[in-house]
Amino acid sequence: MRNVAVVGIGHAKFGRRTDATIGELAWEAVKEALDDARLDQKDIQYFVVGNAGGWSAESLPAVVVGEYCGLSPGAR
């Protein structure tokens, strides 16, 4: 088993957000976390996206988030 760690944190602005897509919302948090950790997208090997409450019409949010944030292998 490998050791893993949370090395940076970030979050999007709270509230009803009709001004941004799911990718844009995720990028707000991802960018803050990467900056906090002093990392770049290329440094991330794996990522996990959770979707609680079914609030998103997007059936596969991890795909959208990964591509928009440059975390998917094909996006690098």
mmCIF file of the N, C-alpha and C atoms, coordinates in Angstrom:
data_MODEL
# 
_entry.id   MODEL 
# 
loop_
_atom_site.group_PDB 
_atom_site.id 
_atom_site.type_symbol 
_atom_site.label_atom_id 
_atom_site.label_alt_id 
_atom_site.label_comp_id 
_atom_site.label_asym_id 
_atom_site.label_entity_id 
_atom_site.label_seq_id 
_atom_site.pdbx_PDB_ins_code 
_atom_site.Cartn_x 
_atom_site.Cartn_y 
_atom_site.Cartn_z 
_atom_site.occupancy 
_atom_site.B_iso_or_equiv 
_atom_site.pdbx_formal_charge 
_atom_site.auth_seq_id 
_atom_site.auth_comp_id 
_atom_site.auth_asym_id 
_atom_site.auth_atom_id 
_atom_site.pdbx_PDB_model_num 
ATOM 1   N N  . MET A 1 1  ? 0.838   -1.172 0.000   1.00 0.00 ? 1  MET A N  1 
ATOM 2   C CA . MET A 1 1  ? 0.000   0.000  0.000   1.00 0.00 ? 1  MET A CA 1 
ATOM 3   C C  . MET A 1 1  ? 0.893   1.249  0.000   1.00 0.00 ? 1  MET A C  1 
ATOM 4   N N  . ARG A 1 2  ? 0.504   2.236  -0.790  1.00 0.00 ? 2  ARG A N  1 
ATOM 5   C CA . ARG A 1 2  ? 1.274   3.477  -0.897  1.00 0.00 ? 2  ARG A CA 1 
ATOM 6   C C  . ARG A 1 2  ? 0.715   4.540  0.037   1.00 0.00 ? 2  ARG A C  1 
ATOM 7   N N  . ASN A 1 3  ? 1.582   5.388  0.503   1.00 0.00 ? 3  ASN A N  1 
ATOM 8   C CA . ASN A 1 3  ? 1.151   6.525  1.306   1.00 0.00 ? 3  ASN A CA 1 
ATOM 9   C C  . ASN A 1 3  ? 0.640   7.621  0.392   1.00 0.00 ? 3  ASN A C  1 
ATOM 10  N N  . VAL A 1 4  ? -0.439  8.249  0.801   1.00 0.00 ? 4  VAL A N  1 
ATOM 11  C CA . VAL A 1 4  ? -0.989  9.387  0.066   1.00 0.00 ? 4  VAL A CA 1 
ATOM 12  C C  . VAL A 1 4  ? -1.235  10.517 1.053   1.00 0.00 ? 4  VAL A C  1 
ATOM 13  N N  . ALA A 1 5  ? -1.395  11.726 0.535   1.00 0.00 ? 5  ALA A N  1 
ATOM 14  C CA . ALA A 1 5  ? -1.615  12.868 1.416   1.00 0.00 ? 5  ALA A CA 1 
ATOM 15  C C  . ALA A 1 5  ? -2.392  13.956 0.702   1.00 0.00 ? 5  ALA A C  1 
ATOM 16  N N  . VAL A 1 6  ? -3.157  14.723 1.464   1.00 0.00 ? 6  VAL A N  1 
ATOM 17  C CA . VAL A 1 6  ? -3.760  15.949 0.969   1.00 0.00 ? 6  VAL A CA 1 
ATOM 18  C C  . VAL A 1 6  ? -2.715  17.033 1.196   1.00 0.00 ? 6  VAL A C  1 
ATOM 19  N N  . VAL A 1 7  ? -2.275  17.656 0.116   1.00 0.00 ? 7  VAL A N  1 
ATOM 20  C CA . VAL A 1 7  ? -1.190  18.636 0.234   1.00 0.00 ? 7  VAL A CA 1 
ATOM 21  C C  . VAL A 1 7  ? -1.631  20.057 -0.078  1.00 0.00 ? 7  VAL A C  1 
ATOM 22  N N  . GLY A 1 8  ? -2.866  20.224 -0.495  1.00 0.00 ? 8  GLY A N  1 
ATOM 23  C CA . GLY A 1 8  ? -3.385  21.557 -0.782  1.00 0.00 ? 8  GLY A CA 1 
ATOM 24  C C  . GLY A 1 8  ? -4.896  21.542 -0.694  1.00 0.00 ? 8  GLY A C  1 
ATOM 25  N N  . ILE A 1 9  ? -5.467  22.693 -0.360  1.00 0.00 ? 9  ILE A N  1 
ATOM 26  C CA . ILE A 1 9  ? -6.921  22.786 -0.265  1.00 0.00 ? 9  ILE A CA 1 
ATOM 27  C C  . ILE A 1 9  ? -7.426  24.008 -1.034  1.00 0.00 ? 9  ILE A C  1 
ATOM 28  N N  . GLY A 1 10 ? -8.666  23.941 -1.446  1.00 0.00 ? 10 GLY A N  1 
ATOM 29  C CA . GLY A 1 10 ? -9.291  25.065 -2.132  1.00 0.00 ? 10 GLY A CA 1 
ATOM 30  C C  . GLY A 1 10 ? -10.792 24.848 -2.190  1.00 0.00 ? 10 GLY A C  1 
ATOM 31  N N  . HIS A 1 11 ? -11.540 25.899 -2.453  1.00 0.00 ? 11 HIS A N  1 
ATOM 32  C CA . HIS A 1 11 ? -12.987 25.761 -2.608  1.00 0.00 ? 11 HIS A CA 1 
ATOM 33  C C  . HIS A 1 11 ? -13.506 26.869 -3.516  1.00 0.00 ? 11 HIS A C  1 
ATOM 34  N N  . ALA A 1 12 ? -14.648 26.579 -4.121  1.00 0.00 ? 12 ALA A N  1 
ATOM 35  C CA . ALA A 1 12 ? -15.322 27.567 -4.960  1.00 0.00 ? 12 ALA A CA 1 
ATOM 36  C C  . ALA A 1 12 ? -16.149 28.479 -4.067  1.00 0.00 ? 12 ALA A C  1 
ATOM 37  N N  . LYS A 1 13 ? -16.514 29.634 -4.596  1.00 0.00 ? 13 LYS A N  1 
ATOM 38  C CA . LYS A 1 13 ? -17.379 30.566 -3.873  1.00 0.00 ? 13 LYS A CA 1 
ATOM 39  C C  . LYS A 1 13 ? -18.712 29.880 -3.578  1.00 0.00 ? 13 LYS A C  1 
ATOM 40  N N  . PHE A 1 14 ? -19.190 30.028 -2.350  1.00 0.00 ? 14 PHE A N  1 
ATOM 41  C CA . PHE A 1 14 ? -20.439 29.404 -1.937  1.00 0.00 ? 14 PHE A CA 1 
ATOM 42  C C  . PHE A 1 14 ? -21.647 30.190 -2.430  1.00 0.00 ? 14 PHE A C  1 
ATOM 43  N N  . GLY A 1 15 ? -22.779 29.493 -2.547  1.00 0.00 ? 15 GLY A N  1 
ATOM 44  C CA . GLY A 1 15 ? -24.034 30.125 -2.901  1.00 0.00 ? 15 GLY A CA 1 
ATOM 45  C C  . GLY A 1 15 ? -24.592 29.565 -4.195  1.00 0.00 ? 15 GLY A C  1 
ATOM 46  N N  . ARG A 1 16 ? -25.750 30.024 -4.545  1.00 0.00 ? 16 ARG A N  1 
ATOM 47  C CA . ARG A 1 16 ? -26.364 29.614 -5.814  1.00 0.00 ? 16 ARG A CA 1 
ATOM 48  C C  . ARG A 1 16 ? -25.541 30.206 -6.929  1.00 0.00 ? 16 ARG A C  1 
ATOM 49  N N  . ARG A 1 17 ? -25.017 29.352 -7.793  1.00 0.00 ? 17 ARG A N  1 
ATOM 50  C CA . ARG A 1 17 ? -24.084 29.805 -8.827  1.00 0.00 ? 17 ARG A CA 1 
ATOM 51  C C  . ARG A 1 17 ? -24.638 29.504 -10.215 1.00 0.00 ? 17 ARG A C  1 
ATOM 52  N N  . THR A 1 18 ? -25.335 30.432 -10.789 1.00 0.00 ? 18 THR A N  1 
ATOM 53  C CA . THR A 1 18 ? -25.817 30.281 -12.158 1.00 0.00 ? 18 THR A CA 1 
ATOM 54  C C  . THR A 1 18 ? -24.846 30.927 -13.141 1.00 0.00 ? 18 THR A C  1 
ATOM 55  N N  . ASP A 1 19 ? -23.751 31.483 -12.609 1.00 0.00 ? 19 ASP A N  1 
ATOM 56  C CA . ASP A 1 19 ? -22.782 32.188 -13.436 1.00 0.00 ? 19 ASP A CA 1 
ATOM 57  C C  . ASP A 1 19 ? -21.654 31.292 -13.939 1.00 0.00 ? 19 ASP A C  1 
ATOM 58  N N  . ALA A 1 20 ? -21.647 30.014 -13.531 1.00 0.00 ? 20 ALA A N  1 
ATOM 59  C CA . ALA A 1 20 ? -20.520 29.147 -13.885 1.00 0.00 ? 20 ALA A CA 1 
ATOM 60  C C  . ALA A 1 20 ? -20.990 27.730 -14.182 1.00 0.00 ? 20 ALA A C  1 
ATOM 61  N N  . THR A 1 21 ? -20.259 27.060 -15.055 1.00 0.00 ? 21 THR A N  1 
ATOM 62  C CA . THR A 1 21 ? -20.526 25.655 -15.356 1.00 0.00 ? 21 THR A CA 1 
ATOM 63  C C  . THR A 1 21 ? -19.891 24.786 -14.273 1.00 0.00 ? 21 THR A C  1 
ATOM 64  N N  . ILE A 1 22 ? -20.174 23.490 -14.301 1.00 0.00 ? 22 ILE A N  1 
ATOM 65  C CA . ILE A 1 22 ? -19.590 22.586 -13.320 1.00 0.00 ? 22 ILE A CA 1 
ATOM 66  C C  . ILE A 1 22 ? -18.054 22.569 -13.447 1.00 0.00 ? 22 ILE A C  1 
ATOM 67  N N  . GLY A 1 23 ? -17.549 22.659 -14.662 1.00 0.00 ? 23 GLY A N  1 
ATOM 68  C CA . GLY A 1 23 ? -16.100 22.711 -14.861 1.00 0.00 ? 23 GLY A CA 1 
ATOM 69  C C  . GLY A 1 23 ? -15.487 23.971 -14.284 1.00 0.00 ? 23 GLY A C  1 
ATOM 70  N N  . GLU A 1 24 ? -16.156 25.096 -14.495 1.00 0.00 ? 24 GLU A N  1 
ATOM 71  C CA . GLU A 1 24 ? -15.660 26.373 -13.963 1.00 0.00 ? 24 GLU A CA 1 
ATOM 72  C C  . GLU A 1 24 ? -15.693 26.389 -12.436 1.00 0.00 ? 24 GLU A C  1 
ATOM 73  N N  . LEU A 1 25 ? -16.748 25.837 -11.847 1.00 0.00 ? 25 LEU A N  1 
ATOM 74  C CA . LEU A 1 25 ? -16.833 25.755 -10.392 1.00 0.00 ? 25 LEU A CA 1 
ATOM 75  C C  . LEU A 1 25 ? -15.707 24.888 -9.836  1.00 0.00 ? 25 LEU A C  1 
ATOM 76  N N  . ALA A 1 26 ? -15.502 23.744 -10.466 1.00 0.00 ? 26 ALA A N  1 
ATOM 77  C CA . ALA A 1 26 ? -14.430 22.850 -10.022 1.00 0.00 ? 26 ALA A CA 1 
ATOM 78  C C  . ALA A 1 26 ? -13.072 23.520 -10.163 1.00 0.00 ? 26 ALA A C  1 
ATOM 79  N N  . TRP A 1 27 ? -12.847 24.236 -11.267 1.00 0.00 ? 27 TRP A N  1 
ATOM 80  C CA . TRP A 1 27 ? -11.553 24.877 -11.485 1.00 0.00 ? 27 TRP A CA 1 
ATOM 81  C C  . TRP A 1 27 ? -11.236 25.900 -10.395 1.00 0.00 ? 27 TRP A C  1 
ATOM 82  N N  . GLU A 1 28 ? -12.263 26.614 -9.904  1.00 0.00 ? 28 GLU A N  1 
ATOM 83  C CA . GLU A 1 28 ? -12.033 27.558 -8.809  1.00 0.00 ? 28 GLU A CA 1 
ATOM 84  C C  . GLU A 1 28 ? -11.378 26.842 -7.621  1.00 0.00 ? 28 GLU A C  1 
ATOM 85  N N  . ALA A 1 29 ? -11.905 25.680 -7.265  1.00 0.00 ? 29 ALA A N  1 
ATOM 86  C CA . ALA A 1 29 ? -11.376 24.923 -6.125  1.00 0.00 ? 29 ALA A CA 1 
ATOM 87  C C  . ALA A 1 29 ? -10.054 24.244 -6.457  1.00 0.00 ? 29 ALA A C  1 
ATOM 88  N N  . VAL A 1 30 ? -9.962  23.658 -7.630  1.00 0.00 ? 30 VAL A N  1 
ATOM 89  C CA . VAL A 1 30 ? -8.737  22.952 -8.034  1.00 0.00 ? 30 VAL A CA 1 
ATOM 90  C C  . VAL A 1 30 ? -7.565  23.922 -8.130  1.00 0.00 ? 30 VAL A C  1 
ATOM 91  N N  . LYS A 1 31 ? -7.781  25.072 -8.735  1.00 0.00 ? 31 LYS A N  1 
ATOM 92  C CA . LYS A 1 31 ? -6.712  26.066 -8.886  1.00 0.00 ? 31 LYS A CA 1 
ATOM 93  C C  . LYS A 1 31 ? -6.190  26.507 -7.521  1.00 0.00 ? 31 LYS A C  1 
ATOM 94  N N  . GLU A 1 32 ? -7.108  26.775 -6.578  1.00 0.00 ? 32 GLU A N  1 
ATOM 95  C CA . GLU A 1 32 ? -6.693  27.158 -5.225  1.00 0.00 ? 32 GLU A CA 1 
ATOM 96  C C  . GLU A 1 32 ? -5.891  26.048 -4.556  1.00 0.00 ? 32 GLU A C  1 
ATOM 97  N N  . ALA A 1 33 ? -6.350  24.808 -4.706  1.00 0.00 ? 33 ALA A N  1 
ATOM 98  C CA . ALA A 1 33 ? -5.651  23.673 -4.079  1.00 0.00 ? 33 ALA A CA 1 
ATOM 99  C C  . ALA A 1 33 ? -4.265  23.469 -4.687  1.00 0.00 ? 33 ALA A C  1 
ATOM 100 N N  . LEU A 1 34 ? -4.165  23.589 -6.010  1.00 0.00 ? 34 LEU A N  1 
ATOM 101 C CA . LEU A 1 34 ? -2.857  23.450 -6.664  1.00 0.00 ? 34 LEU A CA 1 
ATOM 102 C C  . LEU A 1 34 ? -1.903  24.560 -6.228  1.00 0.00 ? 34 LEU A C  1 
ATOM 103 N N  . ASP A 1 35 ? -2.399  25.780 -6.180  1.00 0.00 ? 35 ASP A N  1 
ATOM 104 C CA . ASP A 1 35 ? -1.566  26.900 -5.739  1.00 0.00 ? 35 ASP A CA 1 
ATOM 105 C C  . ASP A 1 35 ? -1.123  26.715 -4.289  1.00 0.00 ? 35 ASP A C  1 
ATOM 106 N N  . ASP A 1 36 ? -2.045  26.274 -3.433  1.00 0.00 ? 36 ASP A N  1 
ATOM 107 C CA . ASP A 1 36 ? -1.741  26.058 -2.030  1.00 0.00 ? 36 ASP A CA 1 
ATOM 108 C C  . ASP A 1 36 ? -0.642  25.002 -1.860  1.00 0.00 ? 36 ASP A C  1 
ATOM 109 N N  . ALA A 1 37 ? -0.686  23.964 -2.701  1.00 0.00 ? 37 ALA A N  1 
ATOM 110 C CA . ALA A 1 37 ? 0.286   22.874 -2.624  1.00 0.00 ? 37 ALA A CA 1 
ATOM 111 C C  . ALA A 1 37 ? 1.550   23.146 -3.440  1.00 0.00 ? 37 ALA A C  1 
ATOM 112 N N  . ARG A 1 38 ? 1.537   24.242 -4.194  1.00 0.00 ? 38 ARG A N  1 
ATOM 113 C CA . ARG A 1 38 ? 2.644   24.569 -5.103  1.00 0.00 ? 38 ARG A CA 1 
ATOM 114 C C  . ARG A 1 38 ? 2.880   23.436 -6.110  1.00 0.00 ? 38 ARG A C  1 
ATOM 115 N N  . LEU A 1 39 ? 1.765   22.980 -6.694  1.00 0.00 ? 39 LEU A N  1 
ATOM 116 C CA . LEU A 1 39 ? 1.805   21.921 -7.696  1.00 0.00 ? 39 LEU A CA 1 
ATOM 117 C C  . LEU A 1 39 ? 1.170   22.408 -8.984  1.00 0.00 ? 39 LEU A C  1 
ATOM 118 N N  . ASP A 1 40 ? 1.354   21.635 -10.038 1.00 0.00 ? 40 ASP A N  1 
ATOM 119 C CA . ASP A 1 40 ? 0.764   21.893 -11.348 1.00 0.00 ? 40 ASP A CA 1 
ATOM 120 C C  . ASP A 1 40 ? -0.086  20.682 -11.711 1.00 0.00 ? 40 ASP A C  1 
ATOM 121 N N  . GLN A 1 41 ? -0.957  20.819 -12.675 1.00 0.00 ? 41 GLN A N  1 
ATOM 122 C CA . GLN A 1 41 ? -1.804  19.705 -13.085 1.00 0.00 ? 41 GLN A CA 1 
ATOM 123 C C  . GLN A 1 41 ? -0.986  18.458 -13.416 1.00 0.00 ? 41 GLN A C  1 
ATOM 124 N N  . LYS A 1 42 ? 0.160   18.627 -14.032 1.00 0.00 ? 42 LYS A N  1 
ATOM 125 C CA . LYS A 1 42 ? 0.973   17.470 -14.434 1.00 0.00 ? 42 LYS A CA 1 
ATOM 126 C C  . LYS A 1 42 ? 1.478   16.668 -13.239 1.00 0.00 ? 42 LYS A C  1 
ATOM 127 N N  . ASP A 1 43 ? 1.464   17.256 -12.055 1.00 0.00 ? 43 ASP A N  1 
ATOM 128 C CA . ASP A 1 43 ? 1.923   16.573 -10.848 1.00 0.00 ? 43 ASP A CA 1 
ATOM 129 C C  . ASP A 1 43 ? 0.867   15.638 -10.258 1.00 0.00 ? 43 ASP A C  1 
ATOM 130 N N  . ILE A 1 44 ? -0.366  15.741 -10.715 1.00 0.00 ? 44 ILE A N  1 
ATOM 131 C CA . ILE A 1 44 ? -1.465  14.945 -10.171 1.00 0.00 ? 44 ILE A CA 1 
ATOM 132 C C  . ILE A 1 44 ? -1.572  13.632 -10.935 1.00 0.00 ? 44 ILE A C  1 
ATOM 133 N N  . GLN A 1 45 ? -1.473  12.516 -10.199 1.00 0.00 ? 45 GLN A N  1 
ATOM 134 C CA . GLN A 1 45 ? -1.575  11.202 -10.829 1.00 0.00 ? 45 GLN A CA 1 
ATOM 135 C C  . GLN A 1 45 ? -3.015  10.712 -10.895 1.00 0.00 ? 45 GLN A C  1 
ATOM 136 N N  . TYR A 1 46 ? -3.777  10.963 -9.839  1.00 0.00 ? 46 TYR A N  1 
ATOM 137 C CA . TYR A 1 46 ? -5.161  10.509 -9.756  1.00 0.00 ? 46 TYR A CA 1 
ATOM 138 C C  . TYR A 1 46 ? -6.003  11.607 -9.114  1.00 0.00 ? 46 TYR A C  1 
ATOM 139 N N  . PHE A 1 47 ? -7.273  11.631 -9.460  1.00 0.00 ? 47 PHE A N  1 
ATOM 140 C CA . PHE A 1 47 ? -8.193  12.566 -8.805  1.00 0.00 ? 47 PHE A CA 1 
ATOM 141 C C  . PHE A 1 47 ? -9.549  11.887 -8.657  1.00 0.00 ? 47 PHE A C  1 
ATOM 142 N N  . VAL A 1 48 ? -10.319 12.354 -7.690  1.00 0.00 ? 48 VAL A N  1 
ATOM 143 C CA . VAL A 1 48 ? -11.637 11.799 -7.412  1.00 0.00 ? 48 VAL A CA 1 
ATOM 144 C C  . VAL A 1 48 ? -12.638 12.946 -7.406  1.00 0.00 ? 48 VAL A C  1 
ATOM 145 N N  . VAL A 1 49 ? -13.782 12.725 -8.015  1.00 0.00 ? 49 VAL A N  1 
ATOM 146 C CA . VAL A 1 49 ? -14.855 13.716 -8.019  1.00 0.00 ? 49 VAL A CA 1 
ATOM 147 C C  . VAL A 1 49 ? -16.069 13.085 -7.358  1.00 0.00 ? 49 VAL A C  1 
ATOM 148 N N  . GLY A 1 50 ? -16.614 13.771 -6.363  1.00 0.00 ? 50 GLY A N  1 
ATOM 149 C CA . GLY A 1 50 ? -17.833 13.318 -5.708  1.00 0.00 ? 50 GLY A CA 1 
ATOM 150 C C  . GLY A 1 50 ? -18.984 14.236 -6.069  1.00 0.00 ? 50 GLY A C  1 
ATOM 151 N N  . ASN A 1 51 ? -20.177 13.680 -6.122  1.00 0.00 ? 51 ASN A N  1 
ATOM 152 C CA . ASN A 1 51 ? -21.366 14.452 -6.462  1.00 0.00 ? 51 ASN A CA 1 
ATOM 153 C C  . ASN A 1 51 ? -22.473 14.040 -5.494  1.00 0.00 ? 51 ASN A C  1 
ATOM 154 N N  . ALA A 1 52 ? -22.708 14.851 -4.488  1.00 0.00 ? 52 ALA A N  1 
ATOM 155 C CA . ALA A 1 52 ? -23.710 14.519 -3.472  1.00 0.00 ? 52 ALA A CA 1 
ATOM 156 C C  . ALA A 1 52 ? -25.047 15.165 -3.789  1.00 0.00 ? 52 ALA A C  1 
ATOM 157 N N  . GLY A 1 53 ? -26.090 14.430 -3.599  1.00 0.00 ? 53 GLY A N  1 
ATOM 158 C CA . GLY A 1 53 ? -27.429 14.992 -3.713  1.00 0.00 ? 53 GLY A CA 1 
ATOM 159 C C  . GLY A 1 53 ? -27.990 15.038 -5.119  1.00 0.00 ? 53 GLY A C  1 
ATOM 160 N N  . GLY A 1 54 ? -27.238 14.625 -6.108  1.00 0.00 ? 54 GLY A N  1 
ATOM 161 C CA . GLY A 1 54 ? -27.743 14.609 -7.467  1.00 0.00 ? 54 GLY A CA 1 
ATOM 162 C C  . GLY A 1 54 ? -28.114 15.972 -8.015  1.00 0.00 ? 54 GLY A C  1 
ATOM 163 N N  . TRP A 1 55 ? -27.471 17.032 -7.536  1.00 0.00 ? 55 TRP A N  1 
ATOM 164 C CA . TRP A 1 55 ? -27.808 18.394 -7.959  1.00 0.00 ? 55 TRP A CA 1 
ATOM 165 C C  . TRP A 1 55 ? -27.371 18.703 -9.374  1.00 0.00 ? 55 TRP A C  1 
ATOM 166 N N  . SER A 1 56 ? -26.487 17.882 -9.927  1.00 0.00 ? 56 SER A N  1 
ATOM 167 C CA . SER A 1 56 ? -25.960 18.168 -11.258 1.00 0.00 ? 56 SER A CA 1 
ATOM 168 C C  . SER A 1 56 ? -26.688 17.359 -12.324 1.00 0.00 ? 56 SER A C  1 
ATOM 169 N N  . ALA A 1 57 ? -26.970 17.989 -13.430 1.00 0.00 ? 57 ALA A N  1 
ATOM 170 C CA . ALA A 1 57 ? -27.555 17.283 -14.559 1.00 0.00 ? 57 ALA A CA 1 
ATOM 171 C C  . ALA A 1 57 ? -26.487 16.478 -15.301 1.00 0.00 ? 57 ALA A C  1 
ATOM 172 N N  . GLU A 1 58 ? -25.229 16.718 -14.983 1.00 0.00 ? 58 GLU A N  1 
ATOM 173 C CA . GLU A 1 58 ? -24.116 16.017 -15.618 1.00 0.00 ? 58 GLU A CA 1 
ATOM 174 C C  . GLU A 1 58 ? -24.034 14.602 -15.055 1.00 0.00 ? 58 GLU A C  1 
ATOM 175 N N  . SER A 1 59 ? -24.174 13.596 -15.930 1.00 0.00 ? 59 SER A N  1 
ATOM 176 C CA . SER A 1 59 ? -24.170 12.206 -15.460 1.00 0.00 ? 59 SER A CA 1 
ATOM 177 C C  . SER A 1 59 ? -22.768 11.705 -15.107 1.00 0.00 ? 59 SER A C  1 
ATOM 178 N N  . LEU A 1 60 ? -21.735 12.273 -15.708 1.00 0.00 ? 60 LEU A N  1 
ATOM 179 C CA . LEU A 1 60 ? -20.349 11.879 -15.428 1.00 0.00 ? 60 LEU A CA 1 
ATOM 180 C C  . LEU A 1 60 ? -19.519 13.113 -15.106 1.00 0.00 ? 60 LEU A C  1 
ATOM 181 N N  . PRO A 1 61 ? -19.717 13.707 -13.929 1.00 0.00 ? 61 PRO A N  1 
ATOM 182 C CA . PRO A 1 61 ? -19.016 14.951 -13.611 1.00 0.00 ? 61 PRO A CA 1 
ATOM 183 C C  . PRO A 1 61 ? -17.494 14.807 -13.590 1.00 0.00 ? 61 PRO A C  1 
ATOM 184 N N  . ALA A 1 62 ? -16.972 13.638 -13.257 1.00 0.00 ? 62 ALA A N  1 
ATOM 185 C CA . ALA A 1 62 ? -15.515 13.463 -13.211 1.00 0.00 ? 62 ALA A CA 1 
ATOM 186 C C  . ALA A 1 62 ? -14.882 13.691 -14.582 1.00 0.00 ? 62 ALA A C  1 
ATOM 187 N N  . VAL A 1 63 ? -15.562 13.300 -15.634 1.00 0.00 ? 63 VAL A N  1 
ATOM 188 C CA . VAL A 1 63 ? -15.034 13.494 -16.990 1.00 0.00 ? 63 VAL A CA 1 
ATOM 189 C C  . VAL A 1 63 ? -14.951 14.985 -17.313 1.00 0.00 ? 63 VAL A C  1 
ATOM 190 N N  . VAL A 1 64 ? -16.035 15.695 -17.056 1.00 0.00 ? 64 VAL A N  1 
ATOM 191 C CA . VAL A 1 64 ? -16.087 17.136 -17.328 1.00 0.00 ? 64 VAL A CA 1 
ATOM 192 C C  . VAL A 1 64 ? -15.048 17.872 -16.491 1.00 0.00 ? 64 VAL A C  1 
ATOM 193 N N  . VAL A 1 65 ? -15.003 17.575 -15.200 1.00 0.00 ? 65 VAL A N  1 
ATOM 194 C CA . VAL A 1 65 ? -14.070 18.244 -14.291 1.00 0.00 ? 65 VAL A CA 1 
ATOM 195 C C  . VAL A 1 65 ? -12.629 17.940 -14.682 1.00 0.00 ? 65 VAL A C  1 
ATOM 196 N N  . GLY A 1 66 ? -12.329 16.675 -14.935 1.00 0.00 ? 66 GLY A N  1 
ATOM 197 C CA . GLY A 1 66 ? -10.966 16.292 -15.306 1.00 0.00 ? 66 GLY A CA 1 
ATOM 198 C C  . GLY A 1 66 ? -10.476 16.976 -16.564 1.00 0.00 ? 66 GLY A C  1 
ATOM 199 N N  . GLU A 1 67 ? -11.320 17.008 -17.577 1.00 0.00 ? 67 GLU A N  1 
ATOM 200 C CA . GLU A 1 67 ? -10.934 17.648 -18.837 1.00 0.00 ? 67 GLU A CA 1 
ATOM 201 C C  . GLU A 1 67 ? -10.805 19.160 -18.672 1.00 0.00 ? 67 GLU A C  1 
ATOM 202 N N  . TYR A 1 68 ? -11.787 19.795 -18.021 1.00 0.00 ? 68 TYR A N  1 
ATOM 203 C CA . TYR A 1 68 ? -11.760 21.247 -17.872 1.00 0.00 ? 68 TYR A CA 1 
ATOM 204 C C  . TYR A 1 68 ? -10.558 21.707 -17.046 1.00 0.00 ? 68 TYR A C  1 
ATOM 205 N N  . CYS A 1 69 ? -10.245 20.948 -16.008 1.00 0.00 ? 69 CYS A N  1 
ATOM 206 C CA . CYS A 1 69 ? -9.159  21.334 -15.096 1.00 0.00 ? 69 CYS A CA 1 
ATOM 207 C C  . CYS A 1 69 ? -7.787  20.837 -15.539 1.00 0.00 ? 69 CYS A C  1 
ATOM 208 N N  . GLY A 1 70 ? -7.739  20.137 -16.661 1.00 0.00 ? 70 GLY A N  1 
ATOM 209 C CA . GLY A 1 70 ? -6.460  19.646 -17.164 1.00 0.00 ? 70 GLY A CA 1 
ATOM 210 C C  . GLY A 1 70 ? -5.880  18.513 -16.332 1.00 0.00 ? 70 GLY A C  1 
ATOM 211 N N  . LEU A 1 71 ? -6.738  17.721 -15.712 1.00 0.00 ? 71 LEU A N  1 
ATOM 212 C CA . LEU A 1 71 ? -6.284  16.615 -14.878 1.00 0.00 ? 71 LEU A CA 1 
ATOM 213 C C  . LEU A 1 71 ? -6.350  15.270 -15.577 1.00 0.00 ? 71 LEU A C  1 
ATOM 214 N N  . SER A 1 72 ? -7.151  15.166 -16.632 1.00 0.00 ? 72 SER A N  1 
ATOM 215 C CA . SER A 1 72 ? -7.251  13.914 -17.371 1.00 0.00 ? 72 SER A CA 1 
ATOM 216 C C  . SER A 1 72 ? -6.003  13.708 -18.207 1.00 0.00 ? 72 SER A C  1 
ATOM 217 N N  . PRO A 1 73 ? -5.524  12.461 -18.310 1.00 0.00 ? 73 PRO A N  1 
ATOM 218 C CA . PRO A 1 73 ? -4.307  12.207 -19.090 1.00 0.00 ? 73 PRO A CA 1 
ATOM 219 C C  . PRO A 1 73 ? -4.359  12.783 -20.510 1.00 0.00 ? 73 PRO A C  1 
ATOM 220 N N  . GLY A 1 74 ? -5.506  12.717 -21.171 1.00 0.00 ? 74 GLY A N  1 
ATOM 221 C CA . GLY A 1 74 ? -5.636  13.247 -22.522 1.00 0.00 ? 74 GLY A CA 1 
ATOM 222 C C  . GLY A 1 74 ? -5.599  14.755 -22.591 1.00 0.00 ? 74 GLY A C  1 
ATOM 223 N N  . ALA A 1 75 ? -5.869  15.414 -21.467 1.00 0.00 ? 75 ALA A N  1 
ATOM 224 C CA . ALA A 1 75 ? -5.900  16.881 -21.434 1.00 0.00 ? 75 ALA A CA 1 
ATOM 225 C C  . ALA A 1 75 ? -4.536  17.498 -21.181 1.00 0.00 ? 75 ALA A C  1 
ATOM 226 N N  . ARG A 1 76 ? -3.554  16.657 -20.879 1.00 0.00 ? 76 ARG A N  1 
ATOM 227 C CA . ARG A 1 76 ? -2.210  17.174 -20.548 1.00 0.00 ? 76 ARG A CA 1 
ATOM 228 C C  . ARG A 1 76 ? -1.329  17.297 -21.747 1.00 0.00 ? 76 ARG A C  1 
# 
